[in-house]
Amino acid sequence: MGFEGSGASREARRLRWVVAACAFAALVAGPAHADDDAPPDAAPRTVRRDKLLELLEKLKAKGVISEEEFDEIATETPAERTEARTERRRSALRAAQDQQERDLDRERYKGRWNNGIVFETQDRRTTFNLSGRLDADYRYFLDDLEPSGFDVRRAYFTLQGRWQDWLTWDITGDFAQSPVSPTVGAQGSNQLRNGGSTLDVAWMNAAWSDAVQLRFGQFKMPYSMDQLTSSRFIDFQERSMMDQLVPAKERGAMIHGVPRLGTTYGIALSNGQGKGGNEPAAIADHPDVIARATVNFAELLGYQAIAVAHVGLMGSTGTLANGSTAQGERSEARGYTFFQPSAFNGDNVRRTRSGFELAGAYGPFKLQGEFTSIAYDGRSATGREFAKSLMSYYVSAVWMLTGERFADAYRNGVFGRIVPISNYTPGGNSGWGAWQLGLRFSAFDATDFPMLTAGQATAQGLTGTGVLIVNSATAPQFTNRAEGITVGLHWLWTPNLSVYFNYDETRYANDVVVGIIRASRERAFTTRVHFDF
């Protein structure tokens, strides 16, 4: 037949079978008049079989089929041929049913637990997560600048997931905070009322690769390791004094990624108005530009399993609308608001932030620190030009007393979950969980914002330049400089359940007078029970 090689042999074999099958089918079916013309007592099936054998003999003689193939076809009975066809149909049906079941499995969501309730397809390319977070606090203020009491600091419920590996999303509501404006507390400081709900984050993220991803919605801006570390994983009950000056959750868009292991970057455009804030004025609607880049030198050198050597740079620039104020400040215990400057008026104000972050960890020890400054430049309604700045920083040292390593919790520019070597279970014998001891020092300096009474500000032509208006020059309720110290003990029962015990002390540059209370410092004992799933 002219076929060569194993492939050609298979083709010849298939051809021979096709010819034989066609011949057989023609003989069995036959023209309708073949049997009609035969006498009733004739044996048409015998005649057909004889003709089939005759044809098969000719095919064998010409080499179209082999001796073995001749024997197989010639000896097969009609019943056997019918059974073979039936079995082939059964096999095809079973294969189709199996394939359908596999297709359904790929689309069916199956639930499991992974620090939250996770539903995912069989190939895990599409997931849907249900998770939450609860922080129940108690704060006791020794100097009576703030009322002591219980608080639900956070009550988050989160829906998040991944679609086809490349699109992720997150929608989180905080049921502990009300979206209404701040109200005046018992001692004159600003406090948010609890009991309502507000949108915390809502974003979608397209991941074309690890190096290039695009995020839209309301999310954490790329600025400050302390802020970008989830509240589930922070070392102390509250973040540092500096954290109140940085952009946190805002509405915008961001390009970010990990161009190579050990490095990260993020560049965002945002409204610059904080969580839930849209642009307030058409003449000041240019978006803020916010950026951060980090390097972990330990990972670049191959020591990421035991150490962290993190360096980060960050900055932002944008415009504040007329009537905006400089960033206020309160104590780290969420106590007294000691810095609350008056509003800028006149031209829109340029706000520029810049800062850096450092973190080093080896085994159970970690040092971490950050610095940031904010510059405000503008001109008041009376034509008075101003350039004011403020700054803040913190330094912390943390020791895992039970030996857990911080390098295990670091990934892509932030620290994550500490997993105890042995969990604590009340009444059990499994262990005592993880114990963490920490010390933090922080400072705030806004001496560019002079403390003046309203009359003094008017007389000096400084109204609308962001001065710190006080009720009395000798008994002011505010200060423009403060230092804080926090001592913290953190007991992690499990990776998801922990208890904080903190002592916070804030020392003011001058005495502050609130009602009948005059104090040079604020001291507070605070505790928190944290649970997330």
Secondary structure, DSSP 4 states (H G I P E B T S, - for coil): ----HHHHHHHHHHHHHHHHHHHHHHHHH--HHHHHHS-TT--HHHHHHHHHHHHHHHHHHTTSS-HHHHHHHHH--HHHHHHHHHHHHHHHHHHHHHHHHHHHHHH--EEEESSSEEEE-TTSSSEEEEEEEEEEEEEEESSSSS--EEEEEEEEEEEEEEETTTEEEEEEEETT--SSPPEE-TTS-EEPPPS--EEEEEEEEEESSSS-EEEEEEEE-S--HHHHS-TTT-SSSS--GGGGGS--EEEEEEEEE-SSTTEEEEEEEE-SS-TTPPP--GGG-PPEEEEEEEEEHHHHTT-TTTEEEEEEEEEEEEEEPTT-B---EE-TTS--EEE-PPBB-SS-EEEEEEEEEEEEEETTEEEEEEEEEEEEEEE-TTS-EEEEEEEEEEEEEEEETT---GGGGEETTEE-----SS---TT-SS---EEEEEEEEEEEE-TTS-EE-HHHHHHTT-TTB--EE-S-SSS-S--SEEEEEEEEEEEESSSSEEEEEEEEEEEEEEEEEETTEEEEEEEEEEEEEEEE-
